[in-house]
Amino acid sequence: MASAVSLSLSLRIIPPSSRTSHAPVISHRSAPRVPPHSIKSIRIRTNLKSPISASALKSTPGMAGEKKKVEVFDSEELLAVQLAKYTAELSEKFAKERGAFTAVLSGGSLINSLRKLCEAPYVDSVEWAKWHVFWVDERVVPKDHEDSNYKLAYDGFLSKVPIPTGNVYAINDALSAEGAADDYETCLKHLVTNGVLATSKTSGFPKFDLMLLGMGPDGHVASLFPGHPLVNEKEKWVTFIKDSPKPPPERITFTFPVINSSAYIAMVVNGAGKSGAVQTAFGNGEKSDTLPVQLVSPEDELTWFLDKDAASKL
């Protein structure tokens, strides 16, 4: 219902001159200089075409009822600063509660937005030894190929922080797409058995602590594309695609039951090229077909991290 969505959303605009501090999803403390505002009262004065109100963010499939926050930043730089604080706080939370922190990465611009984790204070303060890193999807190419999400993450993030090599779970790129998907699912099941991965009490699927996701201009997430049958996969943990509408064609991907069994998801979107999909995701667009991103619904909380260009049509 629209009312449920509007009540569970909180939205902040981070102006360029303000000192940013994340309003943690754990304690819900307000930032010292940039307090969070209810979307019922905030008047957005950045380059958005009109203020966002509670009625402007309509209910969309998969979005009703769960806890959701939307944060809009005046620049991608501020987005990256806030994303690092958010991720570091969840890392600390789960490392204390479970002795491990399971983080899932995507490809694209998301990796660049994680760059602040490689800087002080996080590079020294985060318990990197507790991290276990996975990919929500991967292209079936060699790890040193320019299309590899592993290579992208290694070059931009993993090579700059001391996560143990054995805690980084890349696909077996010597296998076929189908074989790589089966192998990755077997790996996940082993990690559930030995307690590294939690299990959702609701769904029975693995429950990752945090998924850091991006979104394509067409509204796809992971390698789950609009209109593709894999969007409706309900049984498998990991599946494969050989006809991806975006090259390269062969990939493996987590399914929506796994994505939505996560505790927390950060949906990180920047750039005007994605503003149309963002608009549709919040029920304000002209398209009637459901986009894959609209089906993202984690068990605990979804937080959208948008720069002002991505949010320009809201």
Buried (B, 14 or more C-beta within 10 A) or exposed (E): EBEBBBBBBBBBBBBEEBEBBBBBBEEEEEBEEBEBBEBEEBEBEBEBEEEBBBEBBBBBEBBBEBBBBBBBBBBBBBBBBBBBBBBBBBBBBBBEEBEBBBBBBBBBBBBBBBBBBBEEEBBEEBBBEBBBBBBBBBBBBEBEEEBBBBBBBBEBBBEBBEBEEEBBBBBBBEBBBBBBBBBBBEBBEEBBEEEBBBBBEEEEBBBBBBBBBBBBBBBBBBBBBBEBEBBEBEEBBBBBBEEBBEEEEBBBBBBBBBBBBBBBBBBBBBBBEBBBBBBBBBBBBEEEEBBBBBBBBBBBBBBBBBBBBBBBBB
